[in-house]
């Protein structure tokens, strides 16, 4: 991957989209996605089989896909030089769908756009498949970007970690969170803070709780 | 303008007339959203020995360190202003409201507004729509000073039941108002404070171990008392309280609670009218106050001294004057609902 110190800042710089502020704290995910040649689609019961069927009906190359795989997915990225599509599962809560889309945008940005050599790449599809969490605990683990030991990760896990980290920082920017926590001091913390920030940032309670922990700003009361 | 979402989904203006809800929803009451409580009636004295206890004439009350000085109240003023149709054809209510919370502080005999928060919120069930449209709408509302509340459909209810959905968005808005109350309460939780309603609803905004906070519950929908206790509650005289009992609802801190009559019942009201239920954190009472019953008596008299004496106020019999002032003060911070609605319709082009 091309070396970029802050891929989220680079994304805003490259797209010209305005980042969120404490007064307007919702990350404009749709606008960011729209800045690329990138579509986003919501499908019920998202599986590779369903995605394959959709792509095939749109004349996209699907030879790399597992046409028989019925495992439930939370998100899916399909990218070629001509088209790129983020799929998310529409039965997930809105906040979860946004996180999945941010995660797939992370793959697209970190593992596709920033890795493209000058002059473009061959038109081989890049695919990222993100399984749906089966349990709430698994979902917690999936977006818990703070606890993983990067050194022991496989390449697949490393990329998933990077995409999770990117999504968390995109949807819940450090400075914005710090400013909000400062605003609500003193006394307003723990789950009350989680509820408030989740509502303001349009993210799940779980995601913001993990982010606050990562930033050392979560305390039980 | 960017606020085309509602129009896209067939929004139209809705006139202001009440729509009966098909279900009774206890969550709307002061004591609604709690599971079966556990009550220890023999907490202060054996339940068989319960009798009224006058709290008037406590020594040194005026200089008492724990005389309540802060008063917290909230307000949610709004209504369903539009209905939209989800992509799957479900009718979804959109509620526009102003929510707010205020803290009044008594200093040198003067009651002043310490702080307040007011927000304009738009509440509806968002799950049936595309996340990108919801996000764009929320960002668009932000630009114009509104905040979108992403409400959840009620658990266990059929999503097509319009009355239930309407109730769900009302609850969503009210919960956000309670969140504002917690936010203003949390600022100085070490100062003796009275909050309007149950302490469980403010959990997390005060420290149940060392915050001198008391909740005043005006409407009573659950009976925690035994038969003779209930009779005592109805027959209390002004300035009298029942013995205290311990209450654990499984939500919020365990509390020590008792009934206190603020005003007499002289105009043919229901027997319990004029009686409030007071709650304080059980841990605080037992550890910080050493379980001293005179603390309850002093606090009760302080509350009684604060009783509302404005007979023109419809709920004066169960209200405290500072809480009434808090309501008025907060009301003055709200814009006229008609004006907010007109602006909302204009921005949404409906």
Interface residues (C-beta under 8 A of the other chain):
Chain A: X23 X24 X25 X26 X28 X29 X30 X31 X33 X40 X42 X88 X90 X93 X94 X95 X97 X98 X101 X184 X186 X187 X188 X189 X190 X191 X192 X195 X196 X199 X200 X202 X221
Chain B: X126 X127 X129 X130 X131 X132 X134 X135 X136 X138 X139 X142 X143 X147 X148 X149 X150 X176 X179 X182 X183 X186 X187 X188 X189 X204 X205 X206 X207
